[in-house]
Amino acid sequence: MSELSVNHLLGIKYLNKQDIELIFETADHFKEVINRSIKKVPTLRDITIANIFFENSTRTKLSFELAEKRLSADVVNFSASQSSVKKGETLIDTVNNILSMKVDMVVMRHPNPGAGVFLSKHVDASIINAGDGAHEHPTQALLDSYSIREKLGSVKGKNIVIVGDILHSRVALSNIFALKLQGANVKVCGPKTLMPKHIESLGVQVETNLKKALEWCDVANMLRVQNERMDISYFPTTREYAQQFGVNKSLLESLNKEIVIMHPGPINRGVEITSDVADSNQSIILEQVENGVAIRMAVIYLLASKIK
Ligand code: CP
C-alpha cells in the first residue's frame, strides 16, 4: 500500500494500522531530510496550505508551519483572535473565503469537538485536525507513537500509561486509539473525577494508584491538567494533585526499572511533572517535538498526493 485510506486527517479513529505504518515509514524519510544541511525538498511546490487556529498553540502551529515550509508548500496563517471571526463571521464563511484564494489544504485547531469533520463535509479541501476541543489531536498521537517506536523499537506489546486529566484531553483519546491499533497495552491513571465514564470500553484499564501504574509501564505519558476546560473544581488543590499524580525524581528512583517519560506540552512544571524529571535522560519530551515536524511532513505529503 502506498497511499492513505483517507482524504483528510480528522482523527485516529478514521485510520487503520496500515495508514499508521505508512505515515511512520514516510516520516522516517523526512526525519532524515530535516537532519541534512539542506533541510528542504521541492515536493509540494504547487500546494497552498492554510493554518487556521481558533485556539492558542505553540508546538502544533510552529511544527505544521515548519513542516509545510520544509516541503516547499505556500503557507498562509490565520489566527481567529485577529480576524473577522471577531466581527461574527462563521466558520464556513471564513474557510470558504480562504479557499476562494485557491488553498488546497486546511490545518485547523478549533475548540469545538467535530469541527474538522463538519468542515470536511462543507468545503472542497483536504482537512487536517490540529486539535478539536477535548476530542482528538491525531498528529500529536502519531508523533507520540513514533517517538515510542524510535526509543523502544516498536509500540506493539509495550505497556503505556497515560496519566492525568483524561476527561478533558484530546491527546489521551487519540493516543488510546493509536496505541491500541498498534497492539500496545494501555492504562489510564488519574483522579476518578478526571476519568471519563465507560473509558474501559476503549480497551484500556483504569489505575488510580500512580506508583502501581509506573511499576507496570514501559512508558508514562504525563498530561497537563486542562484548567481552561474546567468550570468546576475536580480536585481539592493543585498541591494535592501534584502529590498524588505528579511524577518527581524520587518516585522514579523508587521503581525497580527505568521508564520513558513523555509529555505533549505545554508542561506545568511542579504539577504533573517536576523539572528534574522533565529535563532528565528518561524524558523524551524534546524528541517528541522534533519528531512532530517529520510526522506532520509525512501526513501533509501523503494527503497532498491524494488531491486530484
Ligand atoms: N502539544 C500541543 O498541542 O501543544 P500546543 O497546544 O502548544 O500546540
Residues whose N, C-alpha, C, O or C-beta is under 5 A from the ligand:
A	BS01	CP	N56 S57 T58 R59 T60 K61 P264 G265 P266
